[in-house]
Amino acid sequence: MRARVTDGCIACGRCVEICPDVFEMGEDIAQVRVAEIPEDCVEAAQEAADECPTSAIVIEK
């Protein structure tokens, strides 16, 4: 699975709080730290996507 952050990101940092192994803050928006989401982080990455206030995180299979 992969994650991506769209330009709808408002840099609130919620994803980084929920799943720091996958997301980090860039200069203007959150960024994905890994090419593939580690198996033990899939649930947290999905939670980060669900909690994103602008739905800017997309989880792709």
PDB file with SEQRES, HELIX, SHEET and CRYST1 records, atoms N, CA, C and O in Angstrom:
SEQRES   1 A   61  MET ARG ALA ARG VAL THR ASP GLY CYS ILE ALA CYS GLY          
SEQRES   2 A   61  ARG CYS VAL GLU ILE CYS PRO ASP VAL PHE GLU MET GLY          
SEQRES   3 A   61  GLU ASP ILE ALA GLN VAL ARG VAL ALA GLU ILE PRO GLU          
SEQRES   4 A   61  ASP CYS VAL GLU ALA ALA GLN GLU ALA ALA ASP GLU CYS          
SEQRES   5 A   61  PRO THR SER ALA ILE VAL ILE GLU LYS                          
HELIX    1 AA1 ARG A   14  ILE A   18  1                                   5    
HELIX    2 AA2 GLU A   39  CYS A   41  5                                   3    
HELIX    3 AA3 VAL A   42  GLU A   51  1                                  10    
SHEET    1 AA1 2 ARG A   2  VAL A   5  0                                        
SHEET    2 AA1 2 ILE A  57  GLU A  60 -1                                        
SHEET    1 AA2 2 PHE A  23  MET A  25  0                                        
SHEET    2 AA2 2 ALA A  30  VAL A  32 -1                                        
CRYST1    1.000    1.000    1.000  90.00  90.00  90.00 P 1           1          
ATOM      1  N   MET A   1       0.837  -1.176   0.000  1.00  0.00           N  
ATOM      2  CA  MET A   1       0.000   0.000   0.000  1.00  0.00           C  
ATOM      3  C   MET A   1       0.886   1.244   0.000  1.00  0.00           C  
ATOM      4  O   MET A   1       2.003   1.248   0.517  1.00  0.00           O  
ATOM      5  N   ARG A   2       0.347   2.279  -0.592  1.00  0.00           N  
ATOM      6  CA  ARG A   2       1.059   3.558  -0.658  1.00  0.00           C  
ATOM      7  C   ARG A   2       0.150   4.672  -0.145  1.00  0.00           C  
ATOM      8  O   ARG A   2      -1.076   4.565  -0.180  1.00  0.00           O  
ATOM      9  N   ALA A   3       0.773   5.724   0.323  1.00  0.00           N  
ATOM     10  CA  ALA A   3       0.030   6.911   0.740  1.00  0.00           C  
ATOM     11  C   ALA A   3       0.522   8.081  -0.090  1.00  0.00           C  
ATOM     12  O   ALA A   3       1.674   8.119  -0.522  1.00  0.00           O  
ATOM     13  N   ARG A   4      -0.367   9.030  -0.304  1.00  0.00           N  
ATOM     14  CA  ARG A   4       0.053  10.281  -0.925  1.00  0.00           C  
ATOM     15  C   ARG A   4      -0.745  11.411  -0.299  1.00  0.00           C  
ATOM     16  O   ARG A   4      -1.868  11.221   0.168  1.00  0.00           O  
ATOM     17  N   VAL A   5      -0.142  12.581  -0.300  1.00  0.00           N  
ATOM     18  CA  VAL A   5      -0.770  13.776   0.260  1.00  0.00           C  
ATOM     19  C   VAL A   5      -1.055  14.716  -0.898  1.00  0.00           C  
ATOM     20  O   VAL A   5      -0.154  15.066  -1.661  1.00  0.00           O  
ATOM     21  N   THR A   6      -2.310  15.123  -1.027  1.00  0.00           N  
ATOM     22  CA  THR A   6      -2.701  16.017  -2.114  1.00  0.00           C  
ATOM     23  C   THR A   6      -2.478  17.473  -1.717  1.00  0.00           C  
ATOM     24  O   THR A   6      -2.160  17.776  -0.567  1.00  0.00           O  
ATOM     25  N   ASP A   7      -2.650  18.361  -2.681  1.00  0.00           N  
ATOM     26  CA  ASP A   7      -2.438  19.783  -2.400  1.00  0.00           C  
ATOM     27  C   ASP A   7      -3.543  20.397  -1.546  1.00  0.00           C  
ATOM     28  O   ASP A   7      -3.520  21.599  -1.282  1.00  0.00           O  
ATOM     29  N   GLY A   8      -4.501  19.596  -1.117  1.00  0.00           N  
ATOM     30  CA  GLY A   8      -5.524  20.071  -0.188  1.00  0.00           C  
ATOM     31  C   GLY A   8      -5.031  20.127   1.252  1.00  0.00           C  
ATOM     32  O   GLY A   8      -5.742  20.595   2.141  1.00  0.00           O  
ATOM     33  N   CYS A   9      -3.815  19.649   1.477  1.00  0.00           N  
ATOM     34  CA  CYS A   9      -3.240  19.621   2.825  1.00  0.00           C  
ATOM     35  C   CYS A   9      -3.110  21.043   3.376  1.00  0.00           C  
ATOM     36  O   CYS A   9      -2.660  21.954   2.681  1.00  0.00           O  
ATOM     37  N   ILE A  10      -3.512  21.213   4.640  1.00  0.00           N  
ATOM     38  CA  ILE A  10      -3.394  22.519   5.299  1.00  0.00           C  
ATOM     39  C   ILE A  10      -2.302  22.511   6.372  1.00  0.00           C  
ATOM     40  O   ILE A  10      -2.207  23.441   7.172  1.00  0.00           O  
ATOM     41  N   ALA A  11      -1.487  21.469   6.385  1.00  0.00           N  
ATOM     42  CA  ALA A  11      -0.349  21.349   7.305  1.00  0.00           C  
ATOM     43  C   ALA A  11      -0.751  21.411   8.776  1.00  0.00           C  
ATOM     44  O   ALA A  11      -0.072  22.043   9.585  1.00  0.00           O  
ATOM     45  N   CYS A  12      -1.848  20.756   9.115  1.00  0.00           N  
ATOM     46  CA  CYS A  12      -2.291  20.756  10.509  1.00  0.00           C  
ATOM     47  C   CYS A  12      -1.441  19.829  11.374  1.00  0.00           C  
ATOM     48  O   CYS A  12      -1.388  19.999  12.592  1.00  0.00           O  
ATOM     49  N   GLY A  13      -0.776  18.851  10.757  1.00  0.00           N  
ATOM     50  CA  GLY A  13       0.097  17.951  11.492  1.00  0.00           C  
ATOM     51  C   GLY A  13      -0.581  16.754  12.122  1.00  0.00           C  
ATOM     52  O   GLY A  13       0.077  15.944  12.775  1.00  0.00           O  
ATOM     53  N   ARG A  14      -1.870  16.629  11.939  1.00  0.00           N  
ATOM     54  CA  ARG A  14      -2.606  15.510  12.553  1.00  0.00           C  
ATOM     55  C   ARG A  14      -2.059  14.161  12.089  1.00  0.00           C  
ATOM     56  O   ARG A  14      -1.912  13.246  12.900  1.00  0.00           O  
ATOM     57  N   CYS A  15      -1.760  14.028  10.815  1.00  0.00           N  
ATOM     58  CA  CYS A  15      -1.253  12.755  10.287  1.00  0.00           C  
ATOM     59  C   CYS A  15       0.075  12.378  10.928  1.00  0.00           C  
ATOM     60  O   CYS A  15       0.327  11.204  11.204  1.00  0.00           O  
ATOM     61  N   VAL A  16       0.919  13.368  11.163  1.00  0.00           N  
ATOM     62  CA  VAL A  16       2.219  13.117  11.784  1.00  0.00           C  
ATOM     63  C   VAL A  16       2.036  12.663  13.226  1.00  0.00           C  
ATOM     64  O   VAL A  16       2.765  11.791  13.699  1.00  0.00           O  
ATOM     65  N   GLU A  17       1.072  13.244  13.925  1.00  0.00           N  
ATOM     66  CA  GLU A  17       0.771  12.833  15.298  1.00  0.00           C  
ATOM     67  C   GLU A  17       0.294  11.389  15.335  1.00  0.00           C  
ATOM     68  O   GLU A  17       0.685  10.626  16.218  1.00  0.00           O  
ATOM     69  N   ILE A  18      -0.548  11.013  14.382  1.00  0.00           N  
ATOM     70  CA  ILE A  18      -1.146   9.680  14.357  1.00  0.00           C  
ATOM     71  C   ILE A  18      -0.177   8.629  13.831  1.00  0.00           C  
ATOM     72  O   ILE A  18      -0.122   7.519  14.361  1.00  0.00           O  
ATOM     73  N   CYS A  19       0.577   8.960  12.806  1.00  0.00           N  
ATOM     74  CA  CYS A  19       1.420   7.963  12.131  1.00  0.00           C  
ATOM     75  C   CYS A  19       2.766   8.557  11.696  1.00  0.00           C  
ATOM     76  O   CYS A  19       3.001   8.751  10.503  1.00  0.00           O  
ATOM     77  N   PRO A  20       3.643   8.845  12.653  1.00  0.00           N  
ATOM     78  CA  PRO A  20       4.925   9.477  12.317  1.00  0.00           C  
ATOM     79  C   PRO A  20       5.877   8.582  11.520  1.00  0.00           C  
ATOM     80  O   PRO A  20       6.835   9.080  10.930  1.00  0.00           O  
ATOM     81  N   ASP A  21       5.630   7.284  11.495  1.00  0.00           N  
ATOM     82  CA  ASP A  21       6.486   6.394  10.704  1.00  0.00           C  
ATOM     83  C   ASP A  21       6.220   6.525   9.211  1.00  0.00           C  
ATOM     84  O   ASP A  21       7.048   6.121   8.395  1.00  0.00           O  
ATOM     85  N   VAL A  22       5.070   7.088   8.849  1.00  0.00           N  
ATOM     86  CA  VAL A  22       4.702   7.227   7.435  1.00  0.00           C  
ATOM     87  C   VAL A  22       4.692   8.690   6.996  1.00  0.00           C  
ATOM     88  O   VAL A  22       5.056   8.993   5.860  1.00  0.00           O  
ATOM     89  N   PHE A  23       4.282   9.600   7.879  1.00  0.00           N  
ATOM     90  CA  PHE A  23       4.134  11.006   7.505  1.00  0.00           C  
ATOM     91  C   PHE A  23       5.103  11.901   8.267  1.00  0.00           C  
ATOM     92  O   PHE A  23       5.469  11.614   9.406  1.00  0.00           O  
ATOM     93  N   GLU A  24       5.511  12.992   7.620  1.00  0.00           N  
ATOM     94  CA  GLU A  24       6.337  14.014   8.249  1.00  0.00           C  
ATOM     95  C   GLU A  24       5.913  15.366   7.685  1.00  0.00           C  
ATOM     96  O   GLU A  24       5.300  15.444   6.621  1.00  0.00           O  
ATOM     97  N   MET A  25       6.247  16.426   8.411  1.00  0.00           N  
ATOM     98  CA  MET A  25       5.912  17.754   7.920  1.00  0.00           C  
ATOM     99  C   MET A  25       7.012  18.260   6.998  1.00  0.00           C  
ATOM    100  O   MET A  25       8.195  18.214   7.334  1.00  0.00           O  
ATOM    101  N   GLY A  26       6.601  18.741   5.840  1.00  0.00           N  
ATOM    102  CA  GLY A  26       7.520  19.394   4.919  1.00  0.00           C  
ATOM    103  C   GLY A  26       7.470  20.889   5.176  1.00  0.00           C  
ATOM    104  O   GLY A  26       7.005  21.324   6.229  1.00  0.00           O  
ATOM    105  N   GLU A  27       7.940  21.669   4.233  1.00  0.00           N  
ATOM    106  CA  GLU A  27       7.925  23.121   4.407  1.00  0.00           C  
ATOM    107  C   GLU A  27       6.509  23.679   4.429  1.00  0.00           C  
ATOM    108  O   GLU A  27       6.175  24.509   5.274  1.00  0.00           O  
ATOM    109  N   ASP A  28       5.678  23.222   3.496  1.00  0.00           N  
ATOM    110  CA  ASP A  28       4.329  23.778   3.372  1.00  0.00           C  
ATOM    111  C   ASP A  28       3.217  22.784   3.666  1.00  0.00           C  
ATOM    112  O   ASP A  28       2.138  23.172   4.113  1.00  0.00           O  
ATOM    113  N   ILE A  29       3.475  21.506   3.419  1.00  0.00           N  
ATOM    114  CA  ILE A  29       2.453  20.480   3.629  1.00  0.00           C  
ATOM    115  C   ILE A  29       3.100  19.226   4.199  1.00  0.00           C  
ATOM    116  O   ILE A  29       4.324  19.106   4.250  1.00  0.00           O  
ATOM    117  N   ALA A  30       2.260  18.302   4.623  1.00  0.00           N  
ATOM    118  CA  ALA A  30       2.763  17.009   5.081  1.00  0.00           C  
ATOM    119  C   ALA A  30       3.317  16.241   3.891  1.00  0.00           C  
ATOM    120  O   ALA A  30       2.921  16.459   2.746  1.00  0.00           O  
ATOM    121  N   GLN A  31       4.241  15.341   4.188  1.00  0.00           N  
ATOM    122  CA  GLN A  31       4.845  14.515   3.148  1.00  0.00           C  
ATOM    123  C   GLN A  31       4.846  13.063   3.597  1.00  0.00           C  
ATOM    124  O   GLN A  31       4.799  12.761   4.789  1.00  0.00           O  
ATOM    125  N   VAL A  32       4.900  12.178   2.622  1.00  0.00           N  
ATOM    126  CA  VAL A  32       5.008  10.753   2.910  1.00  0.00           C  
ATOM    127  C   VAL A  32       6.487  10.410   3.015  1.00  0.00           C  
ATOM    128  O   VAL A  32       7.278  10.775   2.145  1.00  0.00           O  
ATOM    129  N   ARG A  33       6.856   9.711   4.076  1.00  0.00           N  
ATOM    130  CA  ARG A  33       8.260   9.375   4.334  1.00  0.00           C  
ATOM    131  C   ARG A  33       8.711   8.092   3.657  1.00  0.00           C  
ATOM    132  O   ARG A  33       9.911   7.893   3.471  1.00  0.00           O  
ATOM    133  N   VAL A  34       7.786   7.218   3.283  1.00  0.00           N  
ATOM    134  CA  VAL A  34       8.129   5.885   2.778  1.00  0.00           C  
ATOM    135  C   VAL A  34       7.450   5.615   1.443  1.00  0.00           C  
ATOM    136  O   VAL A  34       6.359   6.119   1.179  1.00  0.00           O  
ATOM    137  N   ALA A  35       8.103   4.816   0.604  1.00  0.00           N  
ATOM    138  CA  ALA A  35       7.514   4.456  -0.690  1.00  0.00           C  
ATOM    139  C   ALA A  35       6.329   3.508  -0.491  1.00  0.00           C  
ATOM    140  O   ALA A  35       5.288   3.664  -1.128  1.00  0.00           O  
ATOM    141  N   GLU A  36       6.494   2.542   0.382  1.00  0.00           N  
ATOM    142  CA  GLU A  36       5.436   1.586   0.709  1.00  0.00           C  
ATOM    143  C   GLU A  36       5.143   1.685   2.201  1.00  0.00           C  
ATOM    144  O   GLU A  36       6.062   1.793   3.013  1.00  0.00           O  
ATOM    145  N   ILE A  37       3.870   1.648   2.557  1.00  0.00           N  
ATOM    146  CA  ILE A  37       3.490   1.685   3.970  1.00  0.00           C  
ATOM    147  C   ILE A  37       3.860   0.340   4.597  1.00  0.00           C  
ATOM    148  O   ILE A  37       3.409  -0.701   4.120  1.00  0.00           O  
ATOM    149  N   PRO A  38       4.669   0.342   5.653  1.00  0.00           N  
ATOM    150  CA  PRO A  38       4.995  -0.924   6.327  1.00  0.00           C  
ATOM    151  C   PRO A  38       3.720  -1.589   6.848  1.00  0.00           C  
ATOM    152  O   PRO A  38       2.779  -0.914   7.266  1.00  0.00           O  
ATOM    153  N   GLU A  39       3.705  -2.898   6.816  1.00  0.00           N  
ATOM    154  CA  GLU A  39       2.510  -3.643   7.214  1.00  0.00           C  
ATOM    155  C   GLU A  39       2.028  -3.263   8.606  1.00  0.00           C  
ATOM    156  O   GLU A  39       0.823  -3.184   8.845  1.00  0.00           O  
ATOM    157  N   ASP A  40       2.953  -3.027   9.522  1.00  0.00           N  
ATOM    158  CA  ASP A  40       2.555  -2.691  10.889  1.00  0.00           C  
ATOM    159  C   ASP A  40       2.083  -1.242  11.043  1.00  0.00           C  
ATOM    160  O   ASP A  40       1.698  -0.833  12.138  1.00  0.00           O  
ATOM    161  N   CYS A  41       2.109  -0.468   9.960  1.00  0.00           N  
ATOM    162  CA  CYS A  41       1.662   0.927   9.998  1.00  0.00           C  
ATOM    163  C   CYS A  41       0.388   1.166   9.181  1.00  0.00           C  
ATOM    164  O   CYS A  41      -0.125   2.285   9.155  1.00  0.00           O  
ATOM    165  N   VAL A  42      -0.118   0.143   8.525  1.00  0.00           N  
ATOM    166  CA  VAL A  42      -1.271   0.316   7.638  1.00  0.00           C  
ATOM    167  C   VAL A  42      -2.478   0.869   8.391  1.00  0.00           C  
ATOM    168  O   VAL A  42      -3.138   1.793   7.915  1.00  0.00           O  
ATOM    169  N   GLU A  43      -2.765   0.312   9.551  1.00  0.00           N  
ATOM    170  CA  GLU A  43      -3.931   0.757  10.317  1.00  0.00           C  
ATOM    171  C   GLU A  43      -3.787   2.223  10.736  1.00  0.00           C  
ATOM    172  O   GLU A  43      -4.740   2.992  10.620  1.00  0.00           O  
ATOM    173  N   ALA A  44      -2.623   2.609  11.213  1.00  0.00           N  
ATOM    174  CA  ALA A  44      -2.394   3.995  11.632  1.00  0.00           C  
ATOM    175  C   ALA A  44      -2.429   4.943  10.440  1.00  0.00           C  
ATOM    176  O   ALA A  44      -2.940   6.057  10.553  1.00  0.00           O  
ATOM    177  N   ALA A  45      -1.894   4.518   9.304  1.00  0.00           N  
ATOM    178  CA  ALA A  45      -1.927   5.360   8.102  1.00  0.00           C  
ATOM    179  C   ALA A  45      -3.367   5.584   7.648  1.00  0.00           C  
ATOM    180  O   ALA A  45      -3.728   6.688   7.240  1.00  0.00           O  
ATOM    181  N   GLN A  46      -4.181   4.543   7.717  1.00  0.00           N  
ATOM    182  CA  GLN A  46      -5.588   4.683   7.346  1.00  0.00           C  
ATOM    183  C   GLN A  46      -6.306   5.601   8.327  1.00  0.00           C  
ATOM    184  O   GLN A  46      -7.149   6.403   7.924  1.00  0.00           O  
ATOM    185  N   GLU A  47      -5.979   5.489   9.610  1.00  0.00           N  
ATOM    186  CA  GLU A  47      -6.571   6.384  10.611  1.00  0.00           C  
ATOM    187  C   GLU A  47      -6.186   7.831  10.321  1.00  0.00           C  
ATOM    188  O   GLU A  47      -7.019   8.731  10.430  1.00  0.00           O  
ATOM    189  N   ALA A  48      -4.933   8.054   9.953  1.00  0.00           N  
ATOM    190  CA  ALA A  48      -4.487   9.407   9.605  1.00  0.00           C  
ATOM    191  C   ALA A  48      -5.288   9.945   8.428  1.00  0.00           C  
ATOM    192  O   ALA A  48      -5.693  11.107   8.430  1.00  0.00           O  
ATOM    193  N   ALA A  49      -5.515   9.108   7.428  1.00  0.00           N  
ATOM    194  CA  ALA A  49      -6.316   9.525   6.273  1.00  0.00           C  
ATOM    195  C   ALA A  49      -7.744   9.844   6.697  1.00  0.00           C  
ATOM    196  O   ALA A  49      -8.323  10.836   6.255  1.00  0.00           O  
ATOM    197  N   ASP A  50      -8.306   9.003   7.551  1.00  0.00           N  
ATOM    198  CA  ASP A  50      -9.685   9.212   8.013  1.00  0.00           C  
ATOM    199  C   ASP A  50      -9.819  10.476   8.851  1.00  0.00           C  
ATOM    200  O   ASP A  50     -10.853  11.142   8.807  1.00  0.00           O  
ATOM    201  N   GLU A  51      -8.784  10.810   9.612  1.00  0.00           N  
ATOM    202  CA  GLU A  51      -8.823  11.970  10.505  1.00  0.00           C  
ATOM    203  C   GLU A  51      -8.415  13.277   9.828  1.00  0.00           C  
ATOM    204  O   GLU A  51      -8.592  14.348  10.409  1.00  0.00           O  
ATOM    205  N   CYS A  52      -7.880  13.210   8.627  1.00  0.00           N  
ATOM    206  CA  CYS A  52      -7.444  14.422   7.928  1.00  0.00           C  
ATOM    207  C   CYS A  52      -8.641  15.353   7.714  1.00  0.00           C  
ATOM    208  O   CYS A  52      -9.627  14.950   7.097  1.00  0.00           O  
ATOM    209  N   PRO A  53      -8.570  16.595   8.215  1.00  0.00           N  
ATOM    210  CA  PRO A  53      -9.726  17.494   8.119  1.00  0.00           C  
ATOM    211  C   PRO A  53     -10.074  17.921   6.695  1.00  0.00           C  
ATOM    212  O   PRO A  53     -11.194  18.366   6.443  1.00  0.00           O  
ATOM    213  N   THR A  54      -9.140  17.792   5.771  1.00  0.00           N  
ATOM    214  CA  THR A  54      -9.418  18.178   4.384  1.00  0.00           C  
ATOM    215  C   THR A  54      -9.413  16.984   3.429  1.00  0.00           C  
ATOM    216  O   THR A  54      -9.472  17.156   2.212  1.00  0.00           O  
ATOM    217  N   SER A  55      -9.342  15.775   3.986  1.00  0.00           N  
ATOM    218  CA  SER A  55      -9.298  14.543   3.175  1.00  0.00           C  
ATOM    219  C   SER A  55      -8.172  14.590   2.142  1.00  0.00           C  
ATOM    220  O   SER A  55      -8.339  14.148   1.006  1.00  0.00           O  
ATOM    221  N   ALA A  56      -7.030  15.130   2.551  1.00  0.00           N  
ATOM    222  CA  ALA A  56      -5.897  15.304   1.641  1.00  0.00           C  
ATOM    223  C   ALA A  56      -4.991  14.078   1.554  1.00  0.00           C  
ATOM    224  O   ALA A  56      -4.059  14.053   0.750  1.00  0.00           O  
ATOM    225  N   ILE A  57      -5.257  13.062   2.376  1.00  0.00           N  
ATOM    226  CA  ILE A  57      -4.437  11.850   2.347  1.00  0.00           C  
ATOM    227  C   ILE A  57      -5.184  10.761   1.603  1.00  0.00           C  
ATOM    228  O   ILE A  57      -6.342  10.461   1.896  1.00  0.00           O  
ATOM    229  N   VAL A  58      -4.501  10.179   0.638  1.00  0.00           N  
ATOM    230  CA  VAL A  58      -5.073   9.094  -0.151  1.00  0.00           C  
ATOM    231  C   VAL A  58      -4.230   7.847   0.099  1.00  0.00           C  
ATOM    232  O   VAL A  58      -3.007   7.874  -0.036  1.00  0.00           O  
ATOM    233  N   ILE A  59      -4.895   6.761   0.462  1.00  0.00           N  
ATOM    234  CA  ILE A  59      -4.226   5.474   0.631  1.00  0.00           C  
ATOM    235  C   ILE A  59      -4.555   4.637  -0.599  1.00  0.00           C  
ATOM    236  O   ILE A  59      -5.723   4.410  -0.915  1.00  0.00           O  
ATOM    237  N   GLU A  60      -3.517   4.182  -1.286  1.00  0.00           N  
ATOM    238  CA  GLU A  60      -3.694   3.411  -2.518  1.00  0.00           C  
ATOM    239  C   GLU A  60      -3.189   1.995  -2.310  1.00  0.00           C  
ATOM    240  O   GLU A  60      -2.157   1.778  -1.674  1.00  0.00           O  
ATOM    241  N   LYS A  61      -3.924   1.034  -2.852  1.00  0.00           N  
ATOM    242  CA  LYS A  61      -3.513  -0.374  -2.744  1.00  0.00           C  
ATOM    243  C   LYS A  61      -2.636  -0.763  -3.885  1.00  0.00           C  
ATOM    244  O   LYS A  61      -2.194  -1.909  -3.961  1.00  0.00           O  
TER     245      LYS A  61                                                      
END                                                                             
